[in-house]
Amino acid sequence: MSEHLPKIYGIWAELLYYVFLLQNRARKRKRKMSRFLRRFQEVAAALPDAALILGRKGEIEWCNIASKKLLGLEPNRISGHFLIHLIRQPALAEYLERNDYAQAIEIVSPVEETRMLSCQIHPIGKKYQRLLIIRDVTQMQLIDQVRRDFVANVSHELRTPLTVLRGFLETLGDANTECPEWARSIELMGQQAARMDRIVNDLLILSRLELGEDLSSNSESVAVPELLNSILSEARMLSGAQAHTFTVKIDSNLWIWGSAEELRSAFSNLIFNAVQHTPAHTQINIEWQIFDNQAVFTVMDNGEGIPARHLPRLTERFYRVDKARSRSRGGTGLGLAIVKHVLTRHGGVMSVKSDLGVGSVFACTLPESRVYRHGGTSEAKENFSNL
């Protein structure tokens, strides 16, 4: 190494030696960074999703090759241009102005109108840069649409034969009161036909929810206290000889902007589940209160509880913690899926806490924008109209 140094002696030779070392290290770092940059460019070019790095004001600093296929952008020509000037879609412009990027949005591809794109932003670095990932979700949407159409069509087609079967089974049950060997078989067939009818009805509810209109333009003021009192009357009848104790705490002025039919379906599912899946003579607590300006509906029981491994999957369709017990009690496995879908349409969430041998707590939280204080301020209504 020393043969490359100038023939200088003394303190200057030592200083120049260290300068040479620093330059050599800098060249090595530069070569290493160049390799990293080439590798990054190779990986970015292989990505099937469009990736764009946006500056603080929304200007494009970099994009990969997939951006041309999905968005029609030329990677080598758009640096410094504003994304909203190149892709003129109000939904995307509004999304870029947000500070909350937890949820992705969907837009129509500017290249092909039949293609749907999912866009999600991920903040990066300390200079307010953002990484925008855009995926083609057209095929997923088509598959989902086929599934929804299939469920809806099958459910509708099953209703008529089930109605006929139940009608004849009821007639046979009345006609065979003197034939005990047939009575039990007819009773079991009637129970299974009724269970199938409940499954079909729940599937139809889910189909309507999935295909329903946007609630932002189709909402009404819902008197939730009256709705809950009606559901509680049915729950007491369902409890019957089991004699559950109901403890109720309802804010009589707390109303909601939304769909009364959908909210009734969600709340009744949770209350009826508590009645059906807790032992006789146990206590069920029901609350409808406001916390942190949000409306919270809570159903608490002191039943057997749910093992922790089942909690993440409770809202899946047809998922049951105890299949045998659920079927024997007339469960369809669709109730919590309906609850989740209703809350999602209202901008709400459901949380579940459960301890074995202690009981379960199901809490539904609806956002402040949907809260309506009946007889009080109309501020919530004004906020909701601006959603």
Secondary structure per residue as TSV (DSSP state, phi and psi in degrees):
chain	resnum	aa	ss	phi	psi
A	1	M	-	360.0	-36.7
A	2	S	G	-69.4	-21.7
A	3	E	G	-67.9	-17.6
A	4	H	G	-85.8	-9.5
A	5	L	S	-79.3	148.2
A	6	P	-	-61.6	154.4
A	7	K	S	-78.7	75.8
A	8	I	-	-124.8	141.2
A	9	Y	-	-120.9	166.4
A	10	G	T	86.8	-155.4
A	11	I	H	-65.7	-30.5
A	12	W	H	-68.0	-34.2
A	13	A	H	-62.9	-41.4
A	14	E	H	-66.5	-41.6
A	15	L	H	-63.7	-45.2
A	16	L	H	-65.1	-31.1
A	17	Y	H	-63.4	-44.7
A	18	Y	H	-68.3	-35.0
A	19	V	H	-62.2	-42.8
A	20	F	H	-60.8	-42.5
A	21	L	H	-61.8	-42.9
A	22	L	H	-64.6	-40.7
A	23	Q	H	-64.7	-39.7
A	24	N	H	-63.7	-43.6
A	25	R	H	-64.6	-38.4
A	26	A	H	-63.6	-41.2
A	27	R	H	-63.3	-40.0
A	28	K	H	-64.2	-43.5
A	29	R	H	-63.0	-38.7
A	30	K	H	-64.1	-43.2
A	31	R	H	-63.6	-39.6
A	32	K	H	-64.9	-44.1
A	33	M	H	-63.9	-35.9
A	34	S	H	-64.5	-39.5
A	35	R	H	-64.7	-43.7
A	36	F	H	-61.0	-41.0
A	37	L	H	-64.9	-43.4
A	38	R	H	-62.4	-42.1
A	39	R	H	-64.3	-40.7
A	40	F	H	-61.8	-43.5
A	41	Q	H	-64.8	-37.9
A	42	E	H	-64.8	-44.9
A	43	V	H	-64.9	-45.5
A	44	A	H	-61.6	-37.3
A	45	A	H	-68.3	-28.2
A	46	A	H	-83.4	-12.2
A	47	L	-	-66.0	133.8
A	48	P	S	-77.0	-18.1
A	49	D	S	-95.2	148.1
A	50	A	E	-74.8	135.7
A	51	A	E	-129.4	127.2
A	52	L	E	-130.8	137.1
A	53	I	E	-100.8	122.3
A	54	L	E	-109.0	143.3
A	55	G	-	-80.0	-173.7
A	56	R	T	-60.6	-36.3
A	57	K	T	-96.9	7.2
A	58	G	S	92.8	10.5
A	59	E	B	-79.4	146.5
A	60	I	E	-81.0	121.9
A	61	E	E	-98.0	-28.2
A	62	W	E	-165.8	149.8
A	63	C	E	-149.8	157.3
A	64	N	-	-94.1	179.9
A	65	I	T	-66.4	-33.8
A	66	A	H	-62.4	-19.8
A	67	S	H	-62.7	-29.8
A	68	K	H	-70.5	-41.7
A	69	K	H	-67.7	-43.2
A	70	L	H	-88.9	-31.9
A	71	L	H	-119.8	-10.8
A	72	G	-	77.0	22.4
A	73	L	-	-94.5	140.7
A	74	E	-	-93.5	110.7
A	75	P	T	-53.9	-32.6
A	76	N	T	-90.0	-0.8
A	77	R	T	-124.3	-4.4
A	78	I	-	-110.3	0.9
A	79	S	T	-58.2	127.9
A	80	G	T	93.8	-14.8
A	81	H	-	-79.5	150.0
A	82	F	B	-82.0	134.2
A	83	L	H	-61.0	-41.2
A	84	I	H	-68.6	-16.9
A	85	H	H	-82.0	-24.5
A	86	L	H	-93.2	-32.4
A	87	I	S	-121.7	98.6
A	88	R	-	-90.0	82.8
A	89	Q	-	-130.9	119.3
A	90	P	H	-55.8	-37.7
A	91	A	H	-63.0	-40.0
A	92	L	H	-70.2	-40.6
A	93	A	H	-62.2	-42.1
A	94	E	H	-65.5	-39.2
A	95	Y	H	-63.5	-39.7
A	96	L	H	-66.2	-25.1
A	97	E	H	-81.4	-14.6
A	98	R	-	-72.8	164.3
A	99	N	S	-108.4	-6.3
A	100	D	-	-112.7	113.4
A	101	Y	-	-115.6	24.7
A	102	A	S	-63.8	-34.1
A	103	Q	S	-107.1	138.9
A	104	A	-	-78.8	160.0
A	105	I	E	-119.8	163.9
A	106	E	E	-120.6	137.6
A	107	I	E	-134.5	163.3
A	108	V	E	-83.8	136.7
A	109	S	-	-63.3	132.5
A	110	P	S	-70.8	-12.3
A	111	V	S	-88.6	-39.3
A	112	E	-	-143.3	117.8
A	113	E	T	-66.4	-21.9
A	114	T	T	-84.9	-1.0
A	115	R	-	-104.0	131.3
A	116	M	E	-104.6	138.1
A	117	L	E	-120.0	139.0
A	118	S	E	-101.0	128.0
A	119	C	E	-118.7	132.2
A	120	Q	E	-143.6	137.7
A	121	I	E	-102.2	140.8
A	122	H	E	-127.3	113.1
A	123	P	E	-61.5	140.7
A	124	I	E	-137.8	153.4
A	125	G	T	65.6	-171.4
A	126	K	T	-113.7	9.8
A	127	K	T	-112.5	29.2
A	128	Y	T	61.1	27.3
A	129	Q	E	-78.3	154.5
A	130	R	E	-135.9	139.7
A	131	L	E	-101.5	119.2
A	132	L	E	-102.9	117.5
A	133	I	E	-105.3	128.3
A	134	I	E	-124.0	124.3
A	135	R	E	-118.0	148.7
A	136	D	E	-85.2	113.0
A	137	V	-	-112.3	18.3
A	138	T	H	-59.1	-48.8
A	139	Q	H	-64.3	-39.5
A	140	M	H	-62.9	-40.5
A	141	Q	H	-66.5	-39.1
A	142	L	H	-63.9	-43.5
A	143	I	H	-63.0	-42.6
A	144	D	H	-64.8	-37.9
A	145	Q	H	-66.8	-40.3
A	146	V	H	-61.9	-42.0
A	147	R	H	-63.0	-45.0
A	148	R	H	-63.6	-42.6
A	149	D	H	-64.0	-40.4
A	150	F	H	-62.4	-48.1
A	151	V	H	-61.4	-44.1
A	152	A	H	-64.2	-44.6
A	153	N	H	-67.3	-44.6
A	154	V	H	-63.1	-42.2
A	155	S	H	-60.6	-44.6
A	156	H	H	-63.8	-42.0
A	157	E	H	-67.6	-28.6
A	158	L	H	-78.6	-22.0
A	159	R	H	-62.4	-44.3
A	160	T	H	-64.4	-53.0
A	161	P	H	-62.0	-33.4
A	162	L	H	-67.0	-39.0
A	163	T	H	-62.9	-41.5
A	164	V	H	-64.1	-46.6
A	165	L	H	-59.8	-46.1
A	166	R	H	-63.9	-37.1
A	167	G	H	-63.1	-45.7
A	168	F	H	-68.5	-35.6
A	169	L	H	-65.6	-38.7
A	170	E	H	-64.7	-39.1
A	171	T	H	-65.2	-43.5
A	172	L	H	-64.4	-37.4
A	173	G	H	-63.9	-39.3
A	174	D	H	-70.5	-32.2
A	175	A	H	-83.4	-15.7
A	176	N	T	-113.5	32.7
A	177	T	T	-65.1	-22.1
A	178	E	T	-96.8	5.7
A	179	C	-	-120.3	85.6
A	180	P	H	-61.6	-28.4
A	181	E	H	-67.8	-24.5
A	182	W	H	-96.0	-25.9
A	183	A	H	-59.0	-43.8
A	184	R	H	-65.6	-41.4
A	185	S	H	-64.4	-41.9
A	186	I	H	-66.6	-37.7
A	187	E	H	-62.5	-44.6
A	188	L	H	-64.4	-41.3
A	189	M	H	-62.2	-39.8
A	190	G	H	-63.5	-40.4
A	191	Q	H	-63.8	-43.5
A	192	Q	H	-69.4	-35.6
A	193	A	H	-65.4	-40.0
A	194	A	H	-65.1	-38.9
A	195	R	H	-63.4	-43.4
A	196	M	H	-61.1	-37.9
A	197	D	H	-64.6	-40.1
A	198	R	H	-65.8	-40.0
A	199	I	H	-62.2	-45.1
A	200	V	H	-61.5	-43.1
A	201	N	H	-62.4	-42.2
A	202	D	H	-66.4	-38.5
A	203	L	H	-63.6	-38.9
A	204	L	H	-66.0	-37.8
A	205	I	H	-62.6	-46.0
A	206	L	H	-61.1	-40.5
A	207	S	H	-63.6	-42.1
A	208	R	H	-64.4	-38.4
A	209	L	H	-64.4	-42.8
A	210	E	H	-68.9	-33.9
A	211	L	H	-99.2	3.5
A	212	G	-	-70.7	165.9
A	213	E	-	-73.2	160.6
A	214	D	-	-65.2	128.0
A	215	L	G	-68.5	-20.1
A	216	S	G	-62.2	-22.9
A	217	S	G	-115.6	7.7
A	218	N	S	-146.1	60.3
A	219	S	-	-123.3	161.8
A	220	E	E	-140.0	163.6
A	221	S	E	-78.7	123.6
A	222	V	E	-106.3	121.3
A	223	A	-	-79.2	81.3
A	224	V	H	-59.9	-39.6
A	225	P	H	-56.7	-43.6
A	226	E	H	-66.4	-40.2
A	227	L	H	-61.1	-44.3
A	228	L	H	-66.8	-38.1
A	229	N	H	-62.6	-38.1
A	230	S	H	-65.1	-43.7
A	231	I	H	-64.2	-39.3
A	232	L	H	-63.6	-35.9
A	233	S	H	-61.6	-42.2
A	234	E	H	-68.5	-36.4
A	235	A	H	-65.3	-38.3
A	236	R	H	-66.0	-37.9
A	237	M	H	-66.8	-40.3
A	238	L	H	-63.8	-37.7
A	239	S	H	-64.4	-44.4
A	240	G	G	51.7	-123.1
A	241	A	G	-68.6	-15.6
A	242	Q	G	-70.7	-20.8
A	243	A	-	51.4	52.5
A	244	H	-	-66.9	149.5
A	245	T	E	-97.2	121.5
A	246	F	E	-102.4	122.3
A	247	T	E	-108.1	119.7
A	248	V	E	-120.2	133.6
A	249	K	E	-134.9	103.1
A	250	I	E	-124.6	129.4
A	251	D	-	-79.5	109.3
A	252	S	T	-69.3	-15.7
A	253	N	T	-100.5	1.6
A	254	L	E	-92.4	103.6
A	255	W	E	-110.8	172.3
A	256	I	E	-135.1	144.7
A	257	W	E	-91.3	115.7
A	258	G	E	175.3	-147.7
A	259	S	-	-108.5	118.1
A	260	A	H	-63.5	-40.8
A	261	E	H	-63.7	-43.8
A	262	E	H	-68.9	-43.4
A	263	L	H	-65.1	-36.7
A	264	R	H	-62.9	-42.2
A	265	S	H	-61.6	-43.8
A	266	A	H	-66.9	-50.2
A	267	F	H	-67.5	-38.3
A	268	S	H	-67.7	-35.5
A	269	N	H	-60.2	-44.2
A	270	L	H	-67.6	-42.3
A	271	I	H	-69.0	-44.8
A	272	F	H	-65.3	-35.5
A	273	N	H	-60.2	-41.9
A	274	A	H	-62.5	-38.7
A	275	V	H	-67.5	-43.6
A	276	Q	H	-75.9	-26.9
A	277	H	T	-113.0	15.6
A	278	T	S	-121.3	148.1
A	279	P	-	-62.0	159.7
A	280	A	T	-61.9	150.1
A	281	H	T	67.6	12.9
A	282	T	-	-89.4	171.8
A	283	Q	E	-102.6	139.6
A	284	I	E	-124.0	120.7
A	285	N	E	-102.1	131.0
A	286	I	E	-126.1	127.0
A	287	E	E	-131.0	144.3
A	288	W	E	-137.2	98.1
A	289	Q	E	-135.2	172.3
A	290	I	E	-112.0	129.2
A	291	F	E	-133.6	127.2
A	292	D	T	52.8	41.4
A	293	N	T	67.5	9.1
A	294	Q	E	-111.3	147.6
A	295	A	E	-86.3	130.6
A	296	V	E	-127.2	123.1
A	297	F	E	-106.7	125.3
A	298	T	E	-128.9	135.0
A	299	V	E	-122.5	119.1
A	300	M	E	-120.5	137.7
A	301	D	E	-135.3	164.3
A	302	N	-	-116.4	48.1
A	303	G	S	-85.8	-149.3
A	304	E	S	-75.8	-21.9
A	305	G	-	84.4	169.6
A	306	I	-	-123.5	129.0
A	307	P	-	-57.3	142.9
A	308	A	G	-58.2	-32.5
A	309	R	G	-66.8	-19.6
A	310	H	G	-89.0	-20.2
A	311	L	G	-57.3	-43.9
A	312	P	G	-64.4	-18.2
A	313	R	G	-108.9	7.3
A	314	L	T	-60.7	-31.8
A	315	T	T	-90.5	5.0
A	316	E	S	-72.8	146.4
A	317	R	T	-65.0	133.4
A	318	F	T	65.7	12.3
A	319	Y	-	-83.3	130.4
A	320	R	-	-128.7	139.7
A	321	V	S	-70.4	-48.0
A	322	D	S	-126.5	98.4
A	323	K	H	-60.3	-44.7
A	324	A	H	-64.1	-45.8
A	325	R	H	-67.6	-39.6
A	326	S	H	-62.7	-43.5
A	327	R	H	-68.3	-39.1
A	328	S	H	-65.0	-24.7
A	329	R	T	-100.7	10.1
A	330	G	T	85.1	14.6
A	331	G	-	-73.3	148.3
A	332	T	-	-103.8	-14.6
A	333	G	S	78.8	11.6
A	334	L	-	-116.9	-8.9
A	335	G	H	-59.0	-50.7
A	336	L	H	-71.0	-27.4
A	337	A	H	-64.6	-38.8
A	338	I	H	-65.2	-43.4
A	339	V	H	-58.6	-48.1
A	340	K	H	-60.8	-42.4
A	341	H	H	-67.8	-40.3
A	342	V	H	-62.7	-45.3
A	343	L	H	-64.1	-40.1
A	344	T	H	-60.7	-42.1
A	345	R	H	-66.4	-24.6
A	346	H	T	-98.1	7.6
A	347	G	T	74.7	18.0
A	348	G	-	-104.8	177.8
A	349	V	E	-138.5	157.7
A	350	M	E	-119.1	137.0
A	351	S	E	-122.4	149.1
A	352	V	E	-131.6	130.7
A	353	K	E	-126.7	136.2
A	354	S	E	-152.8	140.7
A	355	D	E	-129.1	131.7
A	356	L	T	-60.2	130.7
A	357	G	T	80.2	-4.7
A	358	V	T	-112.2	-45.5
A	359	G	E	137.1	-173.6
A	360	S	E	-132.2	152.6
A	361	V	E	-129.7	118.5
A	362	F	E	-108.4	120.9
A	363	A	E	-122.5	128.2
A	364	C	E	-111.2	121.8
A	365	T	E	-111.5	125.3
A	366	L	E	-110.8	139.5
A	367	P	-	-68.1	160.4
A	368	E	G	-57.6	-33.4
A	369	S	G	-64.1	-17.9
A	370	R	G	-100.1	-7.5
A	371	V	E	-76.2	137.1
A	372	Y	E	-134.9	114.2
A	373	R	E	-83.8	101.3
A	374	H	T	-65.7	127.5
A	375	G	T	85.0	-0.4
A	376	G	S	-117.4	-140.5
A	377	T	-	-69.7	150.4
A	378	S	-	-98.8	13.0
A	379	E	H	-58.9	-38.3
A	380	A	H	-62.5	-39.4
A	381	K	H	-63.8	-41.5
A	382	E	H	-64.9	-40.8
A	383	N	H	-62.5	-42.4
A	384	F	H	-65.6	-36.0
A	385	S	H	-67.5	-16.7
A	386	N	T	-96.8	4.5
A	387	L	-	-65.7	360.0
